[in-house]
Amino acid sequence: MVPSRLRWSSGTVKFMNSVKQKYLHGLGGTAWWFGAVATIFLAGCTVGPKYHPPAATVQAPPMTYKESPTQNPESGTWKVAQPQDEMLHGKWWEIYNDPDLNSLEDQLNINNQNIKQFFENFMEARALVSQARSQLYPTLSVGPSYNYSRSSANLKNSTANSTTGTGGGTGTGGTGSSTGSTTNAGRESTLASLPFQLTWEPDLWGKVRNTIREAQYNAQLSAADLENERLTEQASLAQFFFEVRGQDALQKVLDETVASDQKSYDLTRARYETGVDDLLSAVQAQNALQNAQAAATNLGIARAQFEHAIAVLIGTNPSSFSIPVKPLDVAPPTIPVGIPSQLLERRPDIAASERNMASANAQIGIATAAYYPTLDLSGAAGFESSALHNLLTWPSRFWSVGPTVSETIFDAGLRRAQVRQFVALYNANVANYRQTVLTAFQQVEDSMASVRILSKQIQQQELAVQSAQTFLDLASARYETGVDTYLNVLVAQTTLLNDRETLASLRTQAMTSSVQLIEALGGGWDRSQLPSPAQVSQKVSETKAN
């Protein structure tokens, strides 16, 4: 349907008011309407809906997160930073105080190929803004030509037959004759031309301006996508880094278990050889040792894969990259989570989704402009001569100028369908925006619950490891004094190993969950870092193809 409302630019409105005041009472209504029409012709108006960001959520965000430790007193040792509205800024990974991680993150920001790809996508989007802006201005072209030709000598141009007659009283009859002309046959000619062509389509209904807005919003969307990809890569690196440290912690547990099992096997073997114990105990100890050795060997697979993944993230060949062994021995830091109302300004994916809505709204305006007539202004001027030396003389000049107005009379509902298409696209983007916001809140609550609960579980698991160690000490003492068989020692060893492995895995999971929480909160980014439409419209410097 044709929009019932047009949006005039502020400059147009001011000029129309001034024309009205000056001419309406002095020269009459005709002069005012002429000035108004001239103003519309030059400045144009904008059709289509004006963009207003819709509400992100049906309900207002709560004052605090449900899974925050402040809302759950039995949360273990992990706490959130105070004051409550504090946020991370810039290099968020420095909160972990690990020089190795800081160095790797700095390399990632420079050499990661995925980030470079998204950066070039952003530069492409900025170039599209420049392309859209060029449609506001006329196009001037020149096409000089020179032609030297000769016609065939076998061509004849027929002229009108001429008949001559005389008459007299004597009855003498007249005579007639017909002649043919061959003046153009075999003729040589020269034509030199220097024409200039100027064409311009005034943006009467805002189609070009909406196209520029669409390109600007898409460029902002691309900038947000770039920051979202950067955050994703940074968080992936931090998680892989702590996974490597966690594998080193597990390796330490298994190495210590292998050493302990080796001592147990040596003891049971000696007792068997001296006749104090039977062969069963020695075989049981040997089997436990071999299982621990196999498990320790298997850990190398996961560590190598995480190490290779980090190498790819920082743009290095995995064949020439390694991370020194260092077991994980730290707990998640105190993280400033802010308040829920700040999340909409901190997530680059939410900013990208919002800019996608703005772009879709501009597309509605572009489609709506098709209902209105288009005006093309064209002019040509230059020099043309059959003698090259006279080409640039004043008599050789030529020119033409004129407008063309076109309007679609019947299109079988094409324009209406196109407007409906973009309205549906906008509504779909609104739904996607709100879903992105809900997902963001979910990810924050999930990660916060994970870190909080893991903190409590680690405390409990540490107690389990202590009791398992006591169990092993008692079982070993009873075996060495001959009270119990080696089976109780074997059970205690297995229990202690499982509990220590679980504790190491929980500590690794807590660190990776803290990284996921920071990622869910938007890292160190906020919407103030998103470039404005004016900034994405600035001229892009020349770049060379790699």
Secondary structure, DSSP 8 states (H G I E B T S, - for coil): ---S-EEE-HHHHHHHHHHHHHHTTTT-HHHHHHHHHHHHHHH-EEES-------S-SS---SS-TTSGGG-S--TT--B-SSTT----S-GGGGG--HHHHHHHHHHHHH-HHHHHHHHHHHHHHHHHHHHHGGGS-EEEE--EEEEEE--TT--B-----------TT----------B-TTTT-EEEEEEEEEEEEE---SSSHHHHHHHHHHHHHHHHHHHHHHHHHHHHHHHHHHHHHHHHHHHHHHHHHHHHHHHHHHHHHHHHHHHTTSS-HHHHHHHHHHHHHHHHHHHHHHHHHHHHHHHHHHHTT--GGG--------------B----GGGGGGT-HHHHHHHHHHHHHHHHHHHHHGGGS-EEEEEEEEEEEESSGGGTTSGGGEEEEEEEEEE-----TTHHHHHHHHHHHHHHHHHHHHHHHHHHHHHHHHHHHHHHHHHHHHHHHHHHHHHHHHHHHHHHHHHHHTTSS-HHHHHHHHHHHHHHHHHHHHHHHHHHHHHHHHHHHTTTT--GGGS--HHHHTS--------
